């Protein structure tokens, strides 16, 4: 999202609120209820296949196998399908920097640079400017799908969705009355989460949540180092676990490893130039030791992703970086947003705009892949105090609380980049938007199940291949 030129335009709060109410007349809040695909709707498998054409061919069957594990896993990999559906609908025109893939598992505990635990959005592969409701709709549907996976009743699913959307609406309206700097400094830390949970969930749920918070603090780069590397005759190296983790030497052979490593060193130098001077200085204290390809996530399977092992003072001073391929956002064809010359820069710019505590070593670069094709990458630390939700273990009350956390966090992210006064005026003080999004969430969960079945049929017919490998 391109930042507006400072000091050149100004609208009063009253004018901004009027713009939000005007958007209601164009797109009534009740119009968001439901989802009806027309008879000429695209083939969802075609959308997935177009994405697969740009990915590592031998990993594409693994992507499909992961998506076929459940409708929820399918949904995680189907951001491009939903982007097509959202792009076909009339939107409010109230734009923010979107996460682009705001399902519930992309919210988690993270470490701030000050070493505090905060709750925030984690995944920005699809980030782009667009209508605020696209993120809210994707988040709402994810709670319906997760609730169905747990066998919850429709009423229990609806309660989680409505709680999530209500938290978004109310917090956005709170932000509408705040100063700009106060919005920018707003943060959801672990202490705030504990206070919220103490008043909202059972003793057993609080115990499990406290355990998850403590566990997140143990998920450090040193834990990742111990898990992902081993001592060898050549020194500390990344442990092979093909096809999930494959060292560079096993991909290109010993004869080509030196040349490819030289190219990847150049990639790291390009990445370093995207960092601020003091962080380049920190990075210069490490030396490159090993590189491996890593399979990540569900929707990202098949994109190029590298683990980079660097060591500082000695073997007890590691730095693990993840360099992940950044392709064009699935929203790009629908949002009318800015086109970037480097998709890694797009991811980094979006993350820095809407996340309160970005990794200090977050950067981007451009590289030539093993196939000789030029590609964009963004780079970050591999693991740093990440606490990941497990919705399959949640009861209805805990899922509802998690919806409240996610909705409020998404509102904070959108308020940083968009106009909270206009969006808050659009949403209003009543629950009309909340109820409409609850209906939408259920309708899109139905659509997601049919698309899941379409992929399963495509695999059974031999149209595409799925293999867990």
Secondary structure, 3 states (H helix, E strand, C coil): CCCCCCCCCCCCHHHHHHHHHHHHHHCCHHHHCCCCCCCCCCCHHHHHHHHHCCCCHHHHHHHHHHHCCCHHHHHHHCHHHHHHHHHCCCCCCCEEEECCCCCHHHEEEEECCCCCEEEEECCCCCCEEEEHHHHHHHHHHHHHHHHHHCCCCHHHHHHHHHHHHHHHHHHHHHHHCCCHHHHHHCCCEHHHHHHHHHCCCCHHHHHHHHHHHHHHHHCCHHHHHHHHEEEECCEEEECCECCCEEEHHHHHCHHHHHHHHHHHHHHHHHHHCCCCHHHHHHHCCCEEEEEEEECCCCCCCCCCEEEEEEECCCCCCEEEEEEEECCCCCCHHHHCCCCCCCHHHHHHHHHHHHCCCCCCCCEEEEEECCCCCEEEEEEEECCCCCECCCHHHCCHHHHHHHHHHHHHHHHHHHHHHCCHHHHHHHHCCCCHHHHHHHHHHHHHHHHHHHHHHHHHHHHHHCCCCCCCC
